[in-house]
Amino acid sequence: MLKTYAGMDAYLFKMLAEKPVQGLVVEALGCGNVPPAVKEGIEYVRSRDIPVVLASRVHTGRVVPAYSYFGSARSMEASKIILGGELTGQKARIKLMLALGLTKDNEELRRFFDN
């Protein structure tokens, strides 16, 4: 799990993608927004066919594809990221770990997170 912050870049994402990780949870800001360079990192991870769940750091609310800025959840839809809904990063991580025990298919994993 990676927590995003203002000014974060793609470095950690690229390093993780080179390791034998099965999935990644990204704690975004607001309703699923990340800095533009983080979007590039997430897309790099997805290009390696590693599932990415986008969760929010806020204590209430949900991840939704509401904005179209370069770094919003909507701008990453083509990358087939999984929206974590109302789950915190920690809960999304546990859910992803359990789901990965059943399937590695990104579309099937996405169904576990559909609310």
C-alpha positions as CSV (number, residue, x, y, z in Angstrom):
1,M,0.0,0.0,0.0
2,L,1.3,3.5,-0.9
3,K,-0.1,6.7,0.5
4,T,0.0,9.6,-2.0
5,Y,1.1,13.1,-1.1
6,A,1.6,16.4,-2.9
7,G,4.6,16.3,-5.1
8,M,4.9,12.5,-5.2
9,D,6.4,11.1,-8.3
10,A,6.3,7.7,-10.1
11,Y,9.6,6.3,-8.6
12,L,8.1,4.0,-5.9
13,F,5.6,2.7,-8.3
14,K,8.2,1.8,-10.8
15,M,10.3,0.1,-8.2
16,L,7.4,-1.9,-6.9
17,A,6.5,-3.0,-10.4
18,E,9.9,-4.6,-10.7
19,K,9.3,-6.8,-7.6
20,P,7.1,-9.9,-7.4
21,V,4.1,-8.0,-6.1
22,Q,0.6,-9.4,-6.8
23,G,-1.3,-6.2,-6.3
24,L,-1.2,-2.6,-5.0
25,V,-3.5,-0.4,-3.0
26,V,-3.0,3.3,-3.5
27,E,-4.4,5.7,-1.0
28,A,-5.4,8.8,-3.0
29,L,-6.5,12.2,-2.0
30,G,-10.2,13.3,-1.8
31,C,-12.5,11.1,-4.0
32,G,-9.6,9.4,-5.7
33,N,-7.2,12.1,-7.0
34,V,-3.4,11.6,-7.2
35,P,-0.6,13.9,-8.4
36,P,0.0,13.7,-12.2
37,A,3.3,11.9,-11.8
38,V,1.6,9.3,-9.6
39,K,-0.9,8.7,-12.4
40,E,2.0,7.8,-14.6
41,G,3.4,5.4,-11.9
42,I,0.0,3.7,-11.6
43,E,-0.3,3.3,-15.3
44,Y,3.2,1.8,-15.3
45,V,2.2,-0.7,-12.6
46,R,-1.0,-1.6,-14.6
47,S,1.1,-2.1,-17.8
48,R,2.8,-4.9,-15.9
49,D,-0.6,-6.4,-15.4
50,I,-0.5,-5.8,-11.6
51,P,-4.0,-5.0,-10.1
52,V,-4.2,-1.5,-8.6
53,V,-7.0,-0.6,-6.1
54,L,-7.6,3.1,-5.6
55,A,-8.7,4.0,-2.1
56,S,-9.2,7.3,-0.4
57,R,-7.3,8.7,2.6
58,V,-10.3,10.8,3.8
59,H,-12.3,9.4,6.8
60,T,-15.7,9.5,5.0
61,G,-16.7,9.4,1.4
62,R,-15.9,7.2,-1.5
63,V,-13.6,7.0,-4.5
64,V,-15.6,8.1,-7.6
65,P,-14.6,9.1,-11.1
66,A,-15.9,12.6,-10.7
67,Y,-13.2,14.8,-12.1
68,S,-11.3,14.7,-15.4
69,Y,-8.0,16.3,-14.4
70,F,-4.8,14.3,-15.2
71,G,-4.6,12.3,-11.9
72,S,-8.3,11.9,-11.2
73,A,-9.9,8.5,-10.8
74,R,-11.7,9.2,-14.1
75,S,-8.5,9.9,-15.9
76,M,-7.2,6.4,-15.0
77,E,-10.3,4.4,-16.0
78,A,-8.6,3.3,-19.2
79,S,-5.9,1.7,-17.1
80,K,-8.5,-0.6,-15.6
81,I,-7.8,0.5,-12.0
82,I,-10.1,-0.8,-9.4
83,L,-12.1,1.8,-7.4
84,G,-12.1,1.0,-3.7
85,G,-15.4,2.7,-3.0
86,E,-15.8,3.6,0.7
87,L,-13.0,1.3,1.9
88,T,-10.0,2.7,3.7
89,G,-6.6,1.8,2.4
90,Q,-6.1,-0.9,5.1
91,K,-9.5,-2.5,4.4
92,A,-8.9,-2.4,0.6
93,R,-5.5,-4.1,1.2
94,I,-7.1,-6.9,3.2
95,K,-9.9,-7.3,0.6
96,L,-7.4,-7.4,-2.2
97,M,-5.2,-10.0,-0.5
98,L,-8.3,-12.2,0.0
99,A,-9.5,-11.8,-3.5
100,L,-6.0,-12.5,-4.9
101,G,-6.3,-15.9,-3.2
102,L,-9.2,-16.7,-5.5
103,T,-8.2,-15.0,-8.8
104,K,-5.5,-13.0,-10.5
105,D,-7.8,-11.7,-13.2
106,N,-8.3,-8.0,-13.0
107,E,-11.9,-8.0,-14.1
108,E,-12.8,-10.6,-11.6
109,L,-11.0,-8.7,-8.9
110,R,-12.9,-5.6,-9.9
111,R,-16.2,-7.4,-9.1
112,F,-15.1,-7.9,-5.5
113,F,-14.9,-4.2,-5.1
114,D,-18.2,-3.3,-6.9
115,N,-20.5,-1.7,-4.4
